[in-house]
Amino acid sequence: MSATPVLTLANQLTLLRMFLIPAYVTLTLYGEFGWALLVFLIAGITDALDGLIARLANQRSALGAWLDPAADKLLLVTTFVLLTLPDLGLVNRIPVWLTLSVISRDVGIILTVAVVSLSSGPREFQPSWLGKAATGWFIITCLVVMYFNWQRQPSPLVNACVWVAMALTVASSADYLWRVGRRGR
């Protein structure tokens, strides 16, 4: 029986996504919004590909199970924080209250998993469709904000995305708490 290598192609793509984050940040800080958008899109493509390759090539691994969501959270949190900062010459910014809500949701989920795992032993928490929808919408929101910053145009679409993102943050947080509460019974 051969063991699955640790550094599978899927895991290499996940690591690439993590290594693209500093490039994205640097390009945004220097006002290269088009290039930053391209790097973010490439990072998104690696996210889609690593999961597909892991499933199709049977490259699922314990490292990948931890690394992939960590890379996703790191990319999204970095992007939200960066697109919230003042004084970057951004025409469109993500409001501080949304960034804090999204980060608080993620920290709450991580802390809940840690507490439950420490008190009751390791457990697997499958993401809900609502949580996946929220994460997908967060990505769309970031893309919309970046696109209109690249075009240097304010857009009402940015505000619409922000409000939908907030609604999904609240709904997915409530859903997660409800599911954890049911599991504890």
C-alpha angles and dihedrals in degrees: 000000000000120000120232109253115248095228098055121167088257091054091046090055090050090051089049088055089054092048090052092061096079090048090051092049093047093048091049093047090052092049095249092138096161092053091043089053090050092051090049090051091050089050089051091051090052088053092055093043098047092056093044093049092045090055100038097041093038091241098143111142140172089245091052091048089060101030099052098056090041090054090047093051093045092051094046097043091047091049094047092049093046093048089050097053117108123226097039094110091250115160089198123037134181109243117251091236092059093047091050091047094050093046092045090052092053094044090049091052093048093047092047092051090048094049094046092046093048094046101039105019128261115326132178117238112197115208114248124233087249091054090049090048090051092050091047091050092048088057091048090049091052091048092050092048092047093046094053091044088054089050088044090227130129111231135192086215088072091058092047091051091048093053094046089049090053092049091050091047091056094042095047092046091051091046092051093049090048092050093047090048092052091048091055093059 
